[in-house]
Every structure is written in C-alpha cells, then in structure tokens.
Amino acid sequence: MIILIEKSDLRICRTGLEERIGRKIWLKSKGGRKRTIIHEGYLDTCSSNVFTVRCPVSPAYDEYVSFSYVDVLTKVVEIRFDRDADCADGISKSQTVS
C-alpha cells in the first residue's frame, strides 16, 4: 500500500501542534518487535519538519524526544493531549491522533 502525503496535510498537522505548545502530551510509538514506547511530557517546539517533546525524568533532568509530522500522518506515532486542551484544526480535546 502506498500512502501519499500532501504538503497541505503536513501544514495542517504542524499548525494543530503549534497551537498546543506547552500542553501535556502522550505519545505512543512502535519500538521494534512487539515493543511499544510511551512518552509523557510537554510539547516543546515545532519546526518545519519535526516537533519536540520535553519529558521530565527527574527534577534535575528532562529527556527530549522528537518526531516528524510524517510519523503522525502515517500512524507510526499516536498522539493524545490532556483533556483540558483546547480544540484545534483536526485534533479535538481527547482525540487520539493516529
């Protein structure tokens, strides 16, 4: 199966995430054979191709993970925001993006 992604899809995804910078976010990704990785943190930055999440590990240390918008659009990464987050383009309050 071939998945075609248009520039407008990337722009909508990026805009939806940019509106939520600083909000609590949960990410679920595949880490290989029968392994799922779940990150919990705060949406930190959105650049032209990737977004970064700050995951507090301890009071003195934060881990940063980054994913591309293509990962979200191709369902490699699932995103869920805090229920208190405002609605934005295509991503509602408690909706999982997958």
Phi and psi in degrees as a GROMACS rama.xvg file:
@    title "Ramachandran Plot"
@    xaxis  label "Phi"
@    yaxis  label "Psi"
@TYPE xy
-107.044  129.613  ILE-2
-108.233  123.109  ILE-3
-101.576  128.59  LEU-4
-117.042  125.56  ILE-5
-92.4716  158.609  GLU-6
-59.4042  -34.039  LYS-7
-65.738  -34.1005  SER-8
-63.2681  -43.3962  ASP-9
-63.6799  -40.9898  LEU-10
-64.9263  -42.4496  ARG-11
-64.0674  -43.0119  ILE-12
-62.4099  -47.5262  CYS-13
-62.9777  -44.1247  ARG-14
-62.7875  -42.1604  THR-15
-61.5446  -37.3377  GLY-16
-77.0668  -38.5723  LEU-17
-58.7339  -33.6279  GLU-18
-70.9499  -11.3645  GLU-19
-114.578  16.1838  ARG-20
-58.2897  131.998  ILE-21
94.7607  -10.1962  GLY-22
-86.3022  156.333  ARG-23
-67.8935  137.875  LYS-24
-143.095  145.098  ILE-25
-118.728  132.862  TRP-26
-122.887  136.974  LEU-27
-124.353  122.036  LYS-28
-133.592  161.579  SER-29
-86.8565  129.112  LYS-30
-107.173  16.3509  GLY-31
124.587  -152.69  GLY-32
-62.6615  112.565  ARG-33
51.2098  32.3694  LYS-34
-126.332  129.898  ARG-35
-117.572  135.945  THR-36
-111.445  129.131  ILE-37
-116.961  126.395  ILE-38
-113.46  139.179  HIS-39
-126.362  128.128  GLU-40
-173.682  -148.927  GLY-41
-128.231  134.077  TYR-42
-63.2656  119.375  LEU-43
-97.8187  -58.6209  ASP-44
-141.35  156.91  THR-45
-130.689  118.523  CYS-46
-108.121  -168.509  SER-47
-66.4955  -30.2103  SER-48
-121.158  -21.0806  ASN-49
-136.728  161.114  VAL-50
-125.212  151.508  PHE-51
-118.641  139.93  THR-52
-119.663  131.744  VAL-53
-95.487  118.59  ARG-54
-110.776  106.095  CYS-55
-65.583  123.074  PRO-56
-98.0771  -42.3521  VAL-57
-148.311  171.239  SER-58
-59.3173  -24.3258  PRO-59
-104.68  -2.65155  ALA-60
-141.671  129.859  TYR-61
-116.937  137.207  ASP-62
-99.9866  138.904  GLU-63
-113.348  132.325  TYR-64
-125.759  147.177  VAL-65
-130.794  148.6  SER-66
-138.526  155.617  PHE-67
-91.2213  158.344  SER-68
-65.0009  -29.3134  TYR-69
-63.8332  -35.5641  VAL-70
-58.3799  -39.3819  ASP-71
-70.3164  -46.216  VAL-72
-67.8951  -29.6981  LEU-73
-93.2418  5.83951  THR-74
67.161  24.3935  LYS-75
-74.3451  -31.6325  VAL-76
-123.435  133.221  VAL-77
-104.256  138.433  GLU-78
-120.04  140.334  ILE-79
-138.842  135.038  ARG-80
-102.565  162.713  PHE-81
-56.4466  144.174  ASP-82
-60.5634  -20.9917  ARG-83
-84.1186  -3.21952  ASP-84
-67.9267  147.11  ALA-85
-74.2714  158.128  ASP-86
-74.3686  148.035  CYS-87
-146.467  -177.837  ALA-88
-51.2752  104.529  ASP-89
77.2465  -2.10229  GLY-90
-128.522  108.417  ILE-91
-89.6414  179.121  SER-92
-48.8935  -60.375  LYS-93
-111.706  19.4575  SER-94
-75.583  139.363  GLN-95
-91.7819  129.686  THR-96
-92.3949  118.449  VAL-97
